[in-house]
Amino acid sequence: MRLSHRFCLLSLVLLGVVCIGGFFVWQRARHFERLFYLTRLDPIGLNMIRNEPSSTASIVIFGDSRAATWPAPAGFSIINRGIPGHTSTQSLLRYRMHVSPLQPALVIIQVGVNDLVALPLLANDAESIVQTTIANLRAMVDLARADGNQVILTTIFPLGPNLFEQLDPGTGRIQTAIEQVNTAIRAMSAPDVIIFDSAAILADASGYVAEAYRADLLHINPKGYQVLNEALSMLLTDTQ
């Protein structure tokens, strides 16, 4: 009887794990389906940025969802031009429309992870995707410099995997590509291009985002942004 009870308990636990895993897979599938249709309807997100009242802010933050959810540090007024789901190619295509007309003195760029999360599905194109990401970042920096803007180029945040992503070998491939792109980003440092090493601030000894700062695979929580803004505030103060 005891053996039967243990078997039933084990079966229930396994069923629960399968159901939870299935729910997360379904949730992610719906998320990517939504992004797929949004991209088809508005490829570079021209309708996702609303015209704002005139602002005296001289700083723009630009990029993907990690930029879109990045709150302005206390004491600074920042115009946000981040769009969730955007790749570096989409960001590059819309730069002239979403940033240049604002004539900022400083542009903060955080983008690239959405390119690299495609690697597990497009393994044969991995090196091309990495090099395109680097080239797009460099092109955005060049556009900002051509506009006479100073640039803060952030490294790409590392991943923050949960249990199911840790079991996926593709997670490690993405993480390796992030490190490769970040090495190229650090090499873009120049007198008018400041590298903000967000990856070094957020990562723990494993190289992934520290547990205290994780929201999900790609995103960080408010505490993560708080620790980033503590360092960013000092940097912005020094650039004024």
Number of C-alpha atoms within 10 A of each C-alpha: 6 7 8 9 10 11 12 12 12 12 12 12 12 12 12 12 12 12 12 12 14 12 12 13 13 12 12 12 12 12 12 13 12 12 15 13 11 15 15 9 11 11 15 20 20 12 10 13 12 8 8 7 6 7 10 11 15 16 24 24 25 25 25 24 21 23 19 17 17 21 16 19 18 10 8 12 15 20 20 21 22 26 23 16 24 24 22 25 19 18 25 21 15 15 18 15 11 19 21 18 10 17 16 21 16 24 25 25 27 26 30 28 27 17 21 22 20 15 20 17 10 11 13 10 12 19 12 11 18 18 15 17 22 20 16 20 25 17 15 21 24 15 17 26 16 11 16 15 21 21 27 24 27 19 25 22 27 28 27 24 22 13 8 12 15 13 11 12 10 17 19 17 16 21 19 15 22 24 17 14 23 22 13 17 20 17 10 16 15 10 7 15 21 18 20 24 20 22 21 15 15 24 18 15 7 7 16 20 27 19 17 13 20 21 17 15 17 17 19 24 15 16 13 21 20 17 14 19 19 12 15 19 16 11 14 15 10 8 11 7
